[in-house]
Amino acid sequence: MKYLQGRPHALPGHRTPLAGHAARHFLFAVEAGVATVTLDRPERKNPLTFDSYAELRDLFRALAHADDVKAIVIAGAGGNFCSGGDVHDIIGPLTQLDMPGLLAFTRMTGDVVKAMRACPQPVIAAVDGVCAGAGAMLALASDIRYGTARSKTAFLFTRVGLAGCDMGACALLPRVIGQGRAAELLYTGRSMSGAEGERWGFFNALHEPEALAGAALGLARGLADGPTFAHAMTKKMLQQEWNMGVDEAIEAEAQAQAICMATNDFHRAYHAFVAKQKPQFEGD
């Protein structure tokens, strides 16, 4: 893993902590089971570069094997979330690439979304201000989104002559806000306001800008204190059942729940209930 040098290779069942990992192209910290990813180029509204795309992909892949991370918050610095791909560092160079190079790039950006959805931890996006292009896709790929009234979310690919189908947008966005609303945003590239995003179900809740980080972190800490093995199963089933019929989904959930019933957390919850105490979950 290019940006995680010095760490053991991730093998099946291998777990490795990420506390103390030093990110190169954004801020990263782990505290009390919560990892915080902060896009940190506020002077340009936190755009992504070739390097930051690749590092995000590698980090989320590594998070799948992190034994000290139970929930994840992704945010932006300086009152904005992310303005998308950097015009100078990405868009300009893309006009000089051949087709194999272009395909390598678009597959890499899609791999960021795949890695976010494949990591077992719930991902919470704290979206303030500008949330555009690839930034909108990072928010969309998250499990839960908190916004502010001044959030401006735009899937603006069509405004630079591209299709609105970037990074899984045509699969994910209709499932979150509905087909017609998604089609409008993807065809026009217009900005969706915070209030509109909450009304349409893109945002789970809106918060005042100064309270946004605390709200996202509070939710993440609550999830991190919960039955994290079960949370990972919930995330897996939310994704897996998209391609199932109802009968298949019911059977898959029967198997998933039976697995969770064999965990120590399930037994802890029962004994805590009997003792009229709050269960202390450990994720096993």
C-alpha positions in Angstrom: 0.0 0.0 0.0 1.8 3.0 -1.3 0.7 5.5 1.4 0.9 3.1 4.3 4.5 2.1 4.2 5.9 0.1 7.1 2.6 -1.5 8.0 2.1 -5.3 7.7 0.3 -6.5 4.6 -3.4 -7.0 5.2 -4.0 -10.8 5.3 -7.4 -12.5 6.0 -8.1 -12.1 9.7 -5.1 -9.8 10.2 -5.8 -6.7 12.3 -3.6 -3.7 12.7 -4.1 -0.4 14.6 -4.0 2.9 12.7 -3.6 5.3 15.6 -0.5 7.3 14.9 -0.7 6.8 11.2 0.5 10.0 9.5 -1.4 10.9 6.4 0.4 12.9 3.7 -2.4 14.6 1.8 -5.1 15.3 4.4 -5.4 15.1 8.2 -6.0 11.8 10.0 -6.5 11.1 13.7 -7.8 8.2 15.8 -9.3 8.8 19.3 -11.6 6.7 21.4 -12.4 4.4 18.5 -13.2 7.1 16.0 -11.1 8.0 13.0 -11.4 11.5 11.6 -10.4 12.3 8.0 -10.2 16.0 7.4 -9.5 17.3 3.8 -7.2 20.2 4.5 -6.6 22.6 1.7 -9.0 25.3 2.9 -7.5 28.0 0.7 -9.0 26.2 -2.3 -12.0 24.6 -0.7 -10.3 21.3 -0.1 -10.0 19.9 -3.7 -8.7 16.4 -4.4 -5.5 15.6 -6.3 -4.2 12.4 -7.9 -2.2 11.8 -4.7 -5.1 12.4 -2.3 -7.4 10.2 -4.3 -4.9 7.4 -4.1 -4.2 7.9 -0.4 -7.9 8.0 0.5 -8.3 4.7 -1.4 -5.4 3.1 0.4 -6.5 4.4 3.8 -10.1 3.1 3.5 -8.8 -0.2 2.4 -6.5 -0.3 5.5 -9.4 0.8 7.8 -11.1 -2.5 6.9 -8.3 -4.2 9.0 -7.9 -1.6 11.8 -8.7 -3.0 15.2 -8.7 0.4 16.9 -11.3 2.2 14.6 -15.0 1.6 15.1 -16.5 4.5 13.3 -15.2 7.2 10.8 -15.9 10.9 10.3 -14.9 12.6 7.1 -15.0 16.4 6.9 -13.4 19.4 5.4 -11.4 22.3 6.8 -12.2 26.0 6.7 -16.0 25.9 6.3 -16.2 23.8 3.2 -16.3 20.0 2.6 -14.6 19.5 -0.8 -14.7 21.3 -4.1 -14.0 18.1 -6.1 -11.0 17.4 -8.4 -8.5 20.2 -8.5 -8.8 22.1 -11.8 -5.1 22.7 -12.1 -3.7 19.4 -10.6 -6.3 17.0 -12.2 -8.6 18.5 -14.8 -5.7 20.1 -16.9 -3.5 17.0 -16.9 -6.5 14.7 -17.8 -6.9 16.6 -21.1 -3.4 15.3 -22.0 -3.9 11.6 -21.2 -4.7 8.8 -23.7 -7.6 6.5 -23.2 -5.7 3.9 -21.1 -4.5 6.7 -18.8 -8.0 8.1 -18.5 -9.5 4.8 -17.7 -6.8 4.1 -15.0 -7.8 7.5 -13.4 -11.6 6.9 -13.5 -11.1 3.4 -12.1 -9.0 4.8 -9.3 -11.6 7.4 -8.3 -14.3 4.7 -8.3 -12.1 2.6 -6.1 -12.3 5.3 -3.4 -16.1 4.8 -3.3 -15.7 1.0 -3.3 -13.2 1.2 -0.4 -15.5 3.4 1.6 -18.4 1.1 1.1 -16.4 -2.0 1.8 -14.8 -0.9 5.1 -16.9 -2.3 7.9 -17.1 0.9 10.0 -20.0 3.3 9.6 -18.7 6.5 7.8 -20.3 9.8 8.7 -19.8 12.8 6.4 -19.9 16.3 8.1 -20.7 18.5 5.1 -20.5 22.3 5.4 -20.3 24.8 2.6 -19.1 23.6 -0.9 -19.6 19.9 -1.6 -19.0 19.4 -5.3 -18.1 16.8 -7.9 -15.9 14.2 -6.3 -16.6 15.8 -3.0 -20.3 15.2 -3.4 -19.4 11.6 -4.2 -17.4 11.2 -1.0 -20.5 12.5 0.9 -22.8 10.2 -1.0 -20.6 7.1 -0.4 -20.8 7.7 3.3 -23.3 5.9 5.4 -24.7 9.0 7.2 -24.5 12.6 6.2 -24.9 15.7 8.4 -25.1 19.1 6.7 -25.7 22.8 7.4 -28.1 25.3 6.0 -25.2 26.7 3.9 -24.2 23.4 2.4 -24.2 23.4 -1.4 -24.0 19.9 -2.9 -23.5 19.7 -6.7 -22.8 16.7 -8.9 -21.4 19.1 -11.4 -19.8 16.7 -13.9 -22.1 17.8 -16.7 -20.9 21.4 -16.3 -17.4 20.3 -17.5 -18.8 18.3 -20.4 -18.9 14.9 -18.6 -21.7 12.5 -17.9 -23.3 12.5 -14.5 -22.4 8.8 -14.0 -19.0 9.4 -12.2 -17.8 7.2 -9.3 -21.2 5.3 -9.0 -23.4 8.4 -8.9 -26.1 6.9 -11.1 -26.3 3.8 -8.8 -26.1 5.5 -5.4 -27.9 8.8 -5.8 -31.3 7.5 -7.0 -31.3 5.1 -4.0 -30.8 8.0 -1.6 -33.1 10.7 -3.0 -35.1 9.0 -5.7 -34.8 8.6 -9.4 -36.4 11.8 -10.6 -34.5 14.0 -8.2 -31.2 12.3 -8.9 -31.8 12.7 -12.6 -32.4 16.4 -12.2 -29.2 17.0 -10.2 -27.1 14.8 -12.5 -28.4 16.3 -15.8 -28.2 20.0 -14.6 -25.2 19.9 -12.2 -27.0 22.5 -10.1 -26.4 22.9 -6.4 -28.7 21.3 -3.8 -29.1 23.5 -0.8 -28.8 22.2 2.7 -32.6 22.5 3.4 -33.4 20.8 0.1 -30.9 18.0 0.8 -32.5 17.4 4.2 -36.0 17.4 2.8 -34.9 14.9 0.1 -33.2 12.6 2.5 -29.6 13.3 1.3 -28.8 14.8 4.8 -29.9 12.9 7.9 -29.9 16.2 9.8 -28.8 19.8 9.5 -26.7 21.5 12.2 -25.4 25.0 12.8 -21.9 25.2 11.3 -20.2 25.6 14.7 -22.0 22.5 16.0 -21.6 20.3 12.9 -18.2 18.7 13.9 -19.4 17.9 17.4 -22.7 16.4 16.1 -20.9 14.1 13.7 -18.3 13.1 16.3 -21.0 12.5 18.9 -22.8 10.1 16.5 -19.5 8.4 15.7 -18.6 7.9 19.3 -22.0 6.5 20.1 -21.7 4.0 17.2 -18.1 3.2 18.3 -19.4 2.4 21.8 -22.1 0.1 20.4 -22.0 -3.5 19.1 -19.5 -2.8 16.3 -19.5 -6.4 14.9 -23.2 -6.0 14.5 -22.8 -2.5 12.9 -20.4 -4.0 10.4 -23.0 -6.7 9.6 -25.7 -4.1 9.1 -23.5 -2.1 6.7 -22.7 -5.3 4.8 -26.3 -6.2 4.5 -27.4 -2.7 3.5 -25.1 -3.0 0.5 -25.5 -6.7 -0.3 -29.3 -6.7 -0.3 -29.5 -4.1 -3.2 -29.0 -7.0 -5.6 -31.4 -9.4 -3.9 -35.1 -10.3 -4.1 -37.1 -10.0 -0.8 -37.0 -13.8 -0.2 -33.2 -13.8 -0.7 -32.8 -10.8 1.6 -34.9 -12.4 4.4 -32.7 -15.6 4.2 -29.5 -13.5 4.1 -30.6 -11.6 7.2 -31.5 -14.8 9.0 -28.0 -16.0 8.4 -26.5 -12.6 9.4 -28.5 -12.4 12.6 -27.7 -15.9 13.6 -24.0 -15.1 13.3 -24.5 -12.0 15.5 -26.4 -14.1 18.0 -23.2 -16.2 18.5 -21.1 -13.1 19.5 -20.1 -12.2 23.0 -21.7 -8.8 22.5 -25.1 -10.5 22.2 -24.5 -12.4 25.4 -23.2 -9.3 27.2 -26.4 -7.4 26.2 -28.6 -10.2 27.6 -26.8 -10.4 30.9 -26.7 -6.6 31.2 -30.5 -6.5 30.6 -31.1 -9.1 33.3 -28.9 -7.2 35.7 -30.6 -3.9 34.7 -27.3 -2.4 33.6 -26.0 -0.8 30.4 -24.2 -3.3 28.2 -20.5 -2.7 27.6 -19.9 -3.8 24.0 -16.5 -4.9 22.8 -17.1 -5.8 19.1 -16.6 -9.5 19.5 
